[in-house]
Amino acid sequence: MAGDARVVAVLGPTNTGKTTYAIERMLGHRTGVIGLPLRLLAREVYDRIVKVRGPSVVALVTGEERIVPPRTQYWVCTVEAMPDGMGADFVAVDEIQLCADPERGHVFTDRLLRARGLHETLFMGADTMRGTIAALVPQAQFMQRERMSELIYAGQKKISRMRPRSAIVGFSVENVYAIAELIRRQKGGAAVVMGALSPRTRNAQVDMYQNGEVDFLVATDAIGMGLNLDVDHVAFSALSKFDGRRMRPLAPNELAQIAGRAGRGFRSGTFGVTGDAPALDDGVARAIMDHSFTPQQKINWRNHALQFGSIDRLIATLEAPSDHERLVRAREADDLRALKSLGQVAEIEARCTDGPSVRLLWDVCRIPDFRGISHAEHAGLLEQIFNDLHQRGRIADDWLARQIKRIDRTDGDIDALSKRLAFIRTWTYVAQRKGWTADESHWRGATRVVEDRLSDALHERLTQRFVDRRTSVLLRRLGQKEAMVAEVNETGEVTVEGEFVGKLDGFRFRADKGAGAAEDKTIKSAALQALAPQFHLRADRFYNAPDTEIDFTEQGGLMWGSSAVGKLVAGPEPLKPQVEVFVDDVAGPEVAQKVQRRLQHFIDRKIAALFEPLLALAKDESLSGLAKGFAFRMVENLGILPRAEVADEVKSLDQDARSALRKHGLRFGQFTIFMPLLLKPASTRLRLVLWSLSKGLNEFPESPPPGLVTIPVETGAPEGADTMSGYRNAGTRAIRIDMLERLADMLRSEDSRGGFEAKADMLSITGMTLEQFAALMEGLGYKAEKGERTKVKAVDKVIPHDGTHEAMAPDADTQVPEKVADGASDVALDDAPDKPVMDIAAEQPEGGIVEQPSPAEAEDIPADVAAIVDDSVAPVAEEPDLAAEVSDHIAETPEEEVPQGTAPDAEIAGAETEVFYTFTWARQARGNQGGNRRGGGDRPQGKGRPQGKGKRGALREGSKPGKGGKAQNFSARPPKPEKKIDPDNPFAAALMGLKDKK
């Protein structure tokens, strides 16, 4: 070293420009070397010098990277990789206070004691090293540099309240990832910086932060080592760390080194704690702000004068004690531990019999354990490398290729990629060692490609996991208080500043489902601010939209296309529901009122169109008295009333009142009083909604599918839902009320007391099988008795015994339908009694005497109806006896003749049987069969009663016993037609009844 060489210790806190000063001094010399504590920082300084002098004269040498141009003048290195004996004009070592670091301190101490430049040497670091440097380097000069800005303690603060441009520091990978995930949810994302990252990944992450893509940085204490970042606040998430051996609290000077990253240039910075970290002691906080720390009296040291005569000799020199009071022998480092382990391997011990072999072994032992695996596993890898080098002079290409190929994969999550990066760093380090491979250039390039590929993949995974660019952009624009541009496409997708943020569903914004709860709130606040003008445009378009674009759901929702824009709520009357709109508050009251008015207009017009007959009934001022009250009941019940509920009111209505009500389409049915026009599917659907609202139901019953005569009974449905649906429950199925009235017409002419079978028309209008019809009839109050009988085959022709006569007869399976005209049916239902049809006869006076109708009732009888006697007998005179008419056209058949294909009796072998049901009104099973009390008992009567004389059930002339004792009439001579009764006689039904009683 030249005599005029100067040694200067540039000391001071962070943000004093020490590293920048050293770079400027180095570039003032022809050659120079600068040692830096981290590979990341070395890369940063290398890039800065390349920008000034170009890549042809700048070298970068770290454990895993070696860029050395032929005309290198300036060497940027990690402290461990600084070349010895180069004779450069300038030498600098940064962060010299790391001489006290338990793991790496001995390396920095060696540079402090032995690294010198020919003309100038600089040591940059904390002021705590002043005394030690003065004691160990007496010729050193000192230069004190003051911090360019203030560092202020800000106390404890939640991460959710952390301001932008903040760095949160954790001391484990798990802690860093957890904090980054939390910040992504609440703040839009964070960049992640750790010492274990490759320079490429670290630079990509830092660039995101520096460029403003994210406003937060989550890092380990690696940021304390001279990394120049635009940080305003540093928050500690913990105050202790694992130093490789144990958990220990961070010293105040260590905290200051990290906290000092806050503030750049002359802009002040703040520091504090967050998360579970306790608040800093007042003394510690003051020491950090004043940069006043306990001087560093002891530093770590390891003997540099190594002897390679044998493994034991090398170990002894490495563990030699120091002769200076300030130098403390370093604890056993990883390289020394590996040397001791390999020295016990017999094969290695046999190989290391000379100095070069021991030196080679030491070089192999200095390969860092980047993988962080167990000591034994790391030692096993070092043993393989040493044996290859010692035996072949280089590492086998095929073996090295296999190791690299296993790592060259970019699938997997962050942890998997981080492990592969740690593994490739081992082979990158090996490839940098001169003479260890046959083709150094090839393997350096191969490992570099794999590391770059893994670095890019890791950066991508980190960004995907910890950065929500959309939320970050929106928050940044919100913080800048600038107007943001929102766009809504035709499908309702919303973008703000080009970022997709969610969808506009009607007049409510729904944030993207990919966001979590915290970021959803942030996105919504930003998007709604930008969407305010869009709400007004959308409201105008909605207000002018035709009714065909709006609809209601069966649960009372109001839809505009596929968007829910409101719901119906109960109003003062069932036919006057109100509207509750779905509009975000940010849209403003004007938009909400416009939407409310449009929806109210829609539902009012819908009710007016679908319930026109009912509304006309309500507005008819000509109605008075009982008719007016009954009309009110109908409107109140939305046009459908079970007759049993208003039996007394119906009896009280005179014919004029009924006639006035019928003019509005009101139909007085046997079971239900209703308006047929309101049974249409659209009206039914709306009626169920209005009824559900008036009843305060939470879940509305759905309307039945259109066109079905019967439907399954819905279990659990609220009482009255079947009526509002236009059906009446009967057993397990419900029948439509208009079809039930038609069925009642048919049943009125049957003998409900003596029993009857289902006609084809009955099955036809219900669309049921015989078994299903039987279940329906039981649900209506009938008793269905099942039986079997010989199936009567169809008669093709009648063949006399002499073969000379042939006549046509109706098929045995053919049912002769009752002739009931639509108009006649309606009139019959109009004056049907208040009890079901099966109870009509039960109301007659004893002895069959029928009371004469009142003049008012007689006047209301239509001309085409024979007679209506009181409210107890349905009209029958207008229904001719079709069976008698048919029999008039059937030729007489001698008794000895048998229709072809018909069995003469039920005992013919092989005869087929059929199932049939006999229906009787269920009340007769409860006794009183003879019925001498007033009303003639509970057994209903009809015109189909038996005509035989004598005991009930006796066979009529010409009848043959069938299966079960039932009579089967095969008489060839039809009965004489009865004398027809004058249809204009108002007492026809009464006379018919008297005749039957005889």
Secondary structure, DSSP 8 states (H G I E B T S, - for coil): --TT-EEEEEE--SSS-HHHHHHHHHHTSSSEEEEES-HHHHHHHHHHHHHHH-GGGEEEE-SS-EE--TT--EEEEEGGG--SS---SEEEES-GGGGG-TTTHHHHHHHHHH---SSEEEEEE-GGGHHHHHHH-TT-EEEE---SS-EEEEEE--GGG--SSEEEE-SSHHHHHHHHHHHHHHHSB-EEE-TTS-HHHHHHHHHHHHTTS-SEEEE-GGGGSS----BSEEEES-SEEE-SSSEEE--HHHHHHHHTTB--TTS-EEEEE-TT-----HHHHHHHHHT-------EEE-------SSHHHHHHHHT---SSTTEEE----HHHHHHHHHHT-HHHHHH--SHHHHHHHHHHHTS--TT---HHHHHHHHHHHHHHHHHHSS--HHHHHHHHHHH----S-HHHHHHHHHHHHHHHHHHHSTTSSS-HHHHHHHHHHHHHHHHHHHHHHHHHHHB-HHHHHHHHHHHTT----EEE-TT-EEEETTEEEEEEETBEEEE-TTS-HHHHHHHHHHHHHHHHHHHHHHHHHHHTS-GGGEEE-TTSEEEETTEEEEEEE--SSTT--EEEE-B-GGG-HHHHHHHHHHHHHHHHHHHHHHTHHHHHHHH-TT--HHHHHHHHHHHHTTTEEEGGGGHHHHHH--HHHHHHHHTTT-EE-SSEEE-GGGGSHHHHHHHHHHHHHHHT-SS------TT-SEEE--TT--TTHHHHTTEEEETTEEEEHHHHHHHHHHHHTS-TTT-B---HHHHHHHT--HHHHHHHHHHTTEEEEEEEEE-------B--TTS---B----TT--------HHHHHHHHHT--SS-GGGTGGGS-GGG------HHHHHTS-TTS----TTT----TTS--HHHHHHHTS----TT--BTT--SSTTSTT--EEEEEEEEEGGGGGS-SS--STTS-S----TT-----SSTT---TTEEE-GGG-EEE--SS---------TT-TTHHHHHHHHHH-
